[in-house]
Amino acid sequence: MFFIDRSPEGKRFALARLLFPGIGSHVTPGVVAGLLIEVDRRVMFLAVLERALRDGALMGSRTDIPLLDHGEWSEQRNRNGGKQKITFTTRRGRQPTAPRSPVACGPNLASIATLTLMAKKSAPANHAEAPINQALTKEAKIDLYRQMTRIRKFEQASLLAYNSGKIGGFLHLYIGQESVVIGTQSLLGENDHTITAYRNHGHGLAAGMGMNELMAEMFGKATGCSRGKGGSMHFFAPDKNYWGGHGIVAGQTPLGLGLAYGLKYRGLKGAALCFLGDGAVNQGAFHESLNLAALWDLPVIYIIENNGYSMGTSQQRSSAFGECLAQRAEGYGMAWERFDGTDLYEVRARTQIAIERARSESKPTLLEIATYRWEGHSVADAMKTVYRTKEEVERYQNERDPIIVWKNNLITEGVFTEAEAKQIDKAAQKEADAAVEFADESPFPEPETIFEDVYAEVDNKTAAGETGRHFFND
């Protein structure tokens, strides 16, 4: 007999525990949520199975028994191999006749049926064993550590420069979240693109931008990546398929959709990764983007970097589905998954599934990656010790620092030693210090360049640029 836990968490994982006892973490929340459909306190098994087969979670055959009241499970499991054979036998069943509600259900017609399924092998509980991670060389693993460390040192140097009065405006630091961007962007190829919001320093570095051009941009210098006119929130590198940071909350989400549309229109096998914070999920533009992504089957992957706080407001106080934002994708028939972002192995293994879906099927995915920012929403966040406790911050710093977690993994695996890790740290610190010096010594933009970098037609001296004019209100 089915026993349905009616809590939100229970509904997401009850069926997973029935199908895959002991390995619930192997089954993505997107698949699980789609499996469990409650109708009049029963389970509509046809919809369950068809959704599972469509999402690629299961392989096998079914009998046309859509609505089941009771049944018995038997299973044959291979814990190491990852395959299970699950047989469900109904004792009381119903088949639909003419629809009388949004979900068809009718009189009692069927009495017994048997269904046998084979669970597809998915990312193993030990995510280091995932094929995408098994392919990592020793040098590649060390480089992932180096990249995260470079982001950390760059951000720390930025904070010192800001407090010294050398950087003006906003400064949104990425300290504590480094594994998210490095884990996801380490999977990208030549036809993959990225775009993000205003907490974009780590994304720029992960895309291959240099510390000098980024630090100079924050200093407002002409040698900056946006010639000193964009500042901290607006790093861009189109030559690296990085389409920048954007200051309007969720403003990048329709642009990420456009990148995916461009890939599909041009017939390219790629993915557009669009990063956003948990505070952006309530914006209308984001939901409009999800709708079009699902409607047109666009290869976009929306990545919610959920650090728990929308500025100074906790997720529980600001958002419905307070424990799982990605579940909103169900409203658009979109695949989704939620997982922890501390371990690079897990980030890579879980994200790779979405990337393969985008490249091979041109299908969108909504990922929610749990992470934590050590600093305030911005450096100007005077309330950062009010809306969260000092103990909470220290717990994440001491127990869930993604750089320390990765370093310990590599030391355990014998990839490098503590001494070698310190050498990498020193090199990253030296690079960050040099970037501050470079920015300090760089010139400010010339006043006459105020008219440049506004209209492409003017900069490129096209016919439209030659005949048009700038004008300002008096």
C-alpha positions in Angstrom: 0.0 0.0 0.0 1.2 3.5 -0.7 1.7 5.7 2.3 2.0 9.3 1.1 3.9 11.9 3.2 2.0 15.1 2.4 4.7 17.5 3.4 6.5 19.3 0.5 9.7 17.4 1.3 7.9 14.1 1.6 6.1 14.5 -1.7 9.4 15.1 -3.5 11.1 12.1 -2.2 8.5 9.5 -1.1 8.4 7.8 -4.4 12.2 7.9 -4.7 12.5 6.0 -1.5 10.1 3.4 -2.7 11.8 2.9 -6.1 15.4 3.3 -4.9 15.7 2.5 -1.2 18.9 3.8 0.3 20.0 5.8 -2.7 17.6 8.7 -2.7 20.5 11.0 -3.3 21.1 9.4 -6.7 17.7 10.5 -8.0 17.5 14.1 -9.1 14.8 16.1 -7.4 13.4 17.1 -10.8 12.7 13.5 -11.7 11.4 12.7 -8.2 9.0 15.6 -8.1 7.7 14.6 -11.6 7.2 11.0 -10.5 4.9 11.7 -7.6 1.5 12.9 -8.8 -1.3 12.8 -6.2 -4.9 12.6 -7.5 -7.7 12.0 -5.0 -5.2 10.6 -2.5 -4.0 8.0 -5.1 -1.1 7.8 -7.4 -1.6 8.2 -11.1 0.9 5.7 -12.2 0.6 6.2 -16.0 1.6 9.8 -15.6 4.3 8.8 -13.2 5.8 6.4 -15.6 5.5 8.5 -18.8 7.2 11.4 -17.0 10.0 9.2 -15.8 10.6 7.7 -19.2 10.4 11.1 -20.9 12.9 12.6 -18.4 15.3 9.7 -19.0 15.1 8.5 -15.4 13.8 5.0 -16.2 13.9 2.5 -19.0 11.5 -0.3 -19.5 7.9 -1.0 -20.4 4.5 -0.3 -18.8 1.0 -1.5 -18.7 -1.9 0.9 -19.1 -2.9 1.1 -15.5 -2.9 4.9 -14.8 -4.5 5.0 -11.4 -3.5 2.7 -8.6 -4.8 2.4 -5.1 -2.7 -0.4 -3.7 0.2 -2.5 -4.7 3.3 -4.5 -3.7 6.9 -3.8 -4.6 9.6 -6.4 -5.1 13.1 -5.5 -6.2 16.5 -6.8 -7.2 19.3 -4.4 -6.5 22.9 -4.2 -7.3 24.3 -1.6 -4.8 27.6 -1.3 -6.6 26.4 -1.4 -10.2 23.7 1.2 -9.7 21.0 -0.8 -11.5 17.7 -1.9 -9.9 14.9 -4.1 -11.1 11.7 -3.0 -9.6 8.4 -4.8 -10.0 5.1 -3.3 -8.9 2.0 -5.5 -8.8 -1.4 -3.8 -8.4 -4.1 -5.4 -6.2 -6.7 -2.8 -6.9 -6.6 -0.6 -10.0 -8.6 1.8 -12.1 -8.5 2.8 -15.7 -9.8 6.1 -17.0 -12.9 6.5 -19.2 -14.2 9.8 -20.5 -12.5 12.7 -18.7 -14.5 14.4 -16.0 -11.7 16.5 -14.5 -8.3 17.8 -15.5 -7.0 14.4 -14.7 -9.0 11.5 -16.2 -10.3 8.9 -13.8 -13.1 6.4 -14.0 -14.7 3.2 -12.7 -12.9 0.2 -11.5 -11.9 -1.9 -14.5 -8.5 -3.5 -13.9 -7.7 -5.8 -11.0 -4.0 -6.7 -11.4 -1.0 -5.7 -13.5 2.7 -5.9 -13.2 5.3 -3.4 -14.2 9.0 -4.0 -14.4 11.5 -1.1 -14.7 15.2 -0.8 -14.8 16.6 2.3 -13.1 19.2 4.1 -15.3 22.5 4.5 -13.7 23.0 8.2 -12.7 25.6 10.2 -10.9 27.0 7.9 -8.1 26.8 9.0 -4.4 30.5 9.3 -4.6 30.5 12.1 -7.2 34.3 11.7 -7.7 33.4 8.5 -9.6 31.2 10.3 -12.1 32.7 9.9 -15.6 33.2 13.7 -16.0 35.3 13.7 -12.8 37.1 10.5 -13.6 38.3 12.2 -16.7 40.1 14.9 -14.7 43.9 14.7 -14.7 46.0 15.5 -11.8 46.9 18.8 -13.4 43.3 19.6 -14.0 42.4 19.0 -10.4 45.2 21.3 -9.2 44.1 23.9 -11.7 40.6 23.9 -10.2 42.1 24.6 -6.8 44.2 27.4 -8.4 41.2 29.0 -10.0 39.2 29.0 -6.8 42.1 30.4 -4.9 42.7 33.2 -7.4 39.0 34.3 -7.0 39.4 34.3 -3.2 42.6 36.3 -3.3 41.2 38.7 -5.9 38.1 39.4 -3.8 40.2 39.9 -0.6 42.4 42.4 -2.4 39.3 44.2 -3.8 37.9 44.6 -0.3 41.2 46.1 1.0 41.2 48.5 -2.0 37.6 49.5 -1.4 38.2 50.2 2.3 41.2 52.3 1.2 38.9 54.5 -0.9 40.3 53.3 -4.3 37.1 51.7 -5.4 33.8 53.5 -5.4 30.2 52.5 -5.8 29.1 49.0 -5.0 31.2 45.9 -4.4 29.6 42.5 -4.2 32.1 39.9 -3.1 32.0 36.2 -4.1 33.9 34.8 -1.2 32.5 31.5 -0.1 30.8 30.7 -3.4 33.9 29.9 -5.5 33.1 26.2 -6.1 29.8 27.1 -7.9 31.3 29.1 -10.8 34.5 27.0 -11.1 32.6 23.7 -11.0 30.1 24.7 -13.6 32.3 26.7 -16.0 35.0 24.0 -15.9 32.6 21.9 -18.0 32.1 24.4 -20.9 33.2 24.1 -24.5 33.6 26.4 -27.5 29.8 26.7 -28.1 28.8 27.3 -24.5 28.1 30.8 -23.1 27.7 32.4 -19.7 26.0 35.4 -18.3 25.4 36.5 -14.7 24.2 39.2 -12.3 26.2 41.9 -10.5 28.2 39.5 -8.2 30.3 38.7 -11.2 34.0 38.9 -10.3 34.4 35.1 -10.0 32.6 34.5 -13.2 34.9 36.9 -15.1 38.0 35.2 -13.7 36.5 31.7 -14.4 35.8 32.8 -18.0 39.5 33.5 -18.4 39.7 37.3 -17.9 42.8 38.7 -16.3 43.1 40.2 -12.8 44.7 43.4 -14.2 41.8 44.3 -16.4 39.2 43.5 -13.8 40.9 45.4 -10.9 41.5 48.4 -13.2 37.8 48.4 -14.1 36.8 48.6 -10.5 39.3 51.4 -10.0 37.5 53.2 -12.9 40.7 53.2 -15.1 40.9 53.2 -18.9 42.8 49.9 -18.8 39.7 48.2 -17.4 37.8 45.6 -19.3 35.0 48.1 -19.9 37.4 51.1 -20.1 36.6 52.1 -16.6 32.9 52.8 -17.4 31.3 49.7 -16.0 32.8 49.3 -12.6 32.4 46.3 -10.3 29.1 45.1 -11.6 29.9 45.1 -15.3 32.7 42.8 -16.5 32.4 41.6 -20.1 34.4 39.4 -22.4 32.4 38.5 -25.5 35.6 37.0 -27.0 35.5 34.4 -24.2 31.7 33.8 -24.6 31.2 35.7 -21.3 28.4 38.2 -21.7 28.9 40.0 -18.5 27.5 41.0 -15.2 24.2 42.9 -15.0 23.0 45.3 -12.3 19.2 44.9 -12.6 17.9 41.9 -10.6 17.0 39.1 -13.0 17.8 41.4 -15.9 20.2 38.9 -17.3 17.7 36.1 -17.4 16.0 37.0 -20.7 19.4 37.8 -22.1 20.5 34.3 -21.2 17.4 33.0 -23.0 18.5 35.0 -26.0 21.9 33.3 -26.0 20.3 29.9 -26.0 17.9 31.0 -28.8 21.0 32.1 -30.8 22.6 28.7 -30.3 19.5 26.8 -31.5 18.9 29.2 -34.4 22.4 28.7 -35.7 22.2 24.9 -35.2 25.1 24.8 -32.7 25.3 22.1 -30.0 25.9 24.2 -26.9 24.5 25.5 -23.7 23.9 29.0 -22.3 24.5 29.1 -18.5 22.6 32.0 -16.9 23.5 32.6 -13.2 21.2 34.4 -10.8 20.8 34.8 -7.1 18.0 33.4 -5.0 16.5 36.9 -4.7 15.9 37.0 -8.5 13.5 34.1 -8.6 10.5 36.3 -7.8 11.0 38.7 -10.7 8.6 38.5 -13.6 11.3 38.6 -16.2 12.7 35.3 -14.8 9.4 33.5 -15.1 8.8 34.9 -18.6 12.1 33.5 -19.5 11.3 30.1 -18.0 8.1 30.0 -20.0 9.8 30.7 -23.3 12.7 28.4 -22.6 10.2 25.5 -22.1 7.9 26.6 -24.9 10.7 26.7 -27.5 13.0 24.0 -26.1 16.0 26.3 -25.7 19.4 25.0 -24.4 19.6 27.3 -21.4 20.6 26.3 -17.9 19.4 28.7 -15.2 21.6 28.4 -12.1 20.3 29.8 -8.9 23.3 30.4 -6.6 21.3 30.2 -3.4 23.3 31.8 -0.6 20.2 31.9 1.6 19.6 35.7 1.7 18.1 38.1 -0.7 20.1 41.1 0.4 19.2 41.1 4.1 16.0 39.0 3.9 16.2 35.2 4.4 14.8 32.9 1.8 12.2 31.6 4.2 10.8 35.1 4.6 10.9 36.2 1.0 10.0 33.2 -1.2 7.3 30.5 -1.5 8.8 27.1 -1.8 11.2 28.3 0.8 13.0 25.0 1.0 13.4 24.5 -2.7 13.2 27.3 -5.3 14.0 25.1 -8.3 10.8 23.2 -7.9 9.1 26.2 -9.6 10.3 24.7 -12.9 7.6 22.2 -12.7 5.1 24.9 -13.6 6.8 25.0 -17.0 7.4 21.3 -17.5 11.1 21.9 -17.1 13.8 19.6 -15.6 15.2 20.8 -12.3 17.6 19.8 -9.6 18.8 21.1 -6.2 22.1 20.1 -4.7 24.9 21.4 -2.4 27.6 23.5 -4.0 30.4 22.9 -1.5 32.1 19.9 -3.3 33.4 20.5 -6.8 32.9 16.9 -7.7 29.2 17.1 -7.0 28.8 20.5 -8.7 30.5 19.1 -11.9 28.6 15.7 -11.8 25.2 17.3 -11.4 25.7 20.2 -13.8 27.1 17.9 -16.5 23.7 16.2 -16.7 22.0 19.5 -17.5 24.7 20.4 -20.0 24.3 17.1 -21.9 20.5 17.7 -21.9 21.1 21.2 -23.4 23.6 20.0 -26.0 22.0 16.8 -27.2 18.3 17.5 -26.7 18.1 21.4 -26.7 16.2 21.3 -23.4 16.3 23.8 -20.6 17.1 23.0 -16.9 16.8 25.0 -13.7 19.5 24.2 -11.2 19.5 25.4 -7.6 23.0 25.2 -6.0 23.1 25.8 -2.2 26.1 28.0 -1.3 26.9 30.7 1.2 28.5 34.2 1.0 30.8 35.1 3.8 30.5 38.9 3.4 27.4 41.0 3.3 25.2 41.5 0.3 27.7 44.2 -0.7 30.5 45.9 1.2 27.9 48.6 2.2 25.8 46.0 4.0 25.8 47.3 7.5 23.3 44.8 8.7 25.2 41.6 7.8 25.7 40.7 11.4 22.0 41.5 12.3 20.0 39.3 9.9 22.4 36.3 10.5 24.4 35.4 13.5 28.2 35.4 13.8 28.0 31.7 14.7 26.2 30.9 11.5 28.9 32.7 9.4 31.7 31.0 11.3 30.1 27.6 10.9 30.2 27.9 7.2 33.7 29.3 7.2 35.1 26.6 9.4 33.1 23.6 8.1 32.0 24.3 4.5 34.8 26.4 2.9 34.7 25.0 -0.7 38.4 25.8 -1.2 39.4 23.9 2.0 37.1 21.0 1.1 38.7 20.7 -2.3 42.2 21.0 -1.0 41.6 18.2 1.6 40.2 16.0 -1.2 43.3 16.5 -3.3 45.6 15.9 -0.4 43.7 12.7 0.5 44.0 11.5 -3.1 47.7 12.3 -3.2 47.3 14.9 -5.9 49.4 17.5 -4.1 50.7 18.3 -0.6 49.9 21.0 1.9 53.2 22.7 1.0 52.3 22.7 -2.7 48.9 24.1 -1.9 50.5 27.0 0.0 52.7 27.8 -3.0 49.6 28.1 -5.1 48.1 30.4 -2.5 51.2 32.6 -2.5 51.2 32.8 -6.3 47.5 33.9 -6.3 48.2 36.5 -3.6 51.1 37.9 -5.6 49.0 38.1 -8.7 46.2 39.9 -6.8 48.7 42.4 -5.3 50.1 43.0 -8.8 46.7 43.7 -10.1 46.1 46.4 -7.5 49.4 48.0 -8.4 48.5 47.9 -12.1 45.1 49.5 -11.4 46.7 52.2 -9.2 49.2 53.2 -11.9 46.7 53.1 -14.8 45.3 56.4 -16.2 41.7 57.5 -15.9 39.6 57.7 -19.1 40.1 60.9 -21.1 37.1 63.2 -20.9 36.4 63.1 -24.6 35.9 59.3 -24.4 32.5 60.0 -22.7 30.9 59.8 -26.1 32.5 56.4 -26.9 31.2 53.0 -25.9 27.6 54.2 -26.0 26.5 53.4 -29.6 28.2 50.7 -31.7 27.3 52.7 -34.8 29.3 55.7 -33.6 32.3 53.7 -32.5 32.4 51.8 -35.8 31.7 54.8 -37.9 28.8 53.3 -39.7 26.4 55.4 -41.9 24.0 55.5 -39.0 26.7 56.6 -36.6 27.9 59.3 -38.9 24.5 60.9 -39.4 23.1 60.5 -35.9 23.9 62.7 -33.0 24.1 62.6 -29.2 21.8 65.0 -27.4 21.1 65.7 -23.8 18.3 67.6 -22.1 19.1 71.1 -20.9 
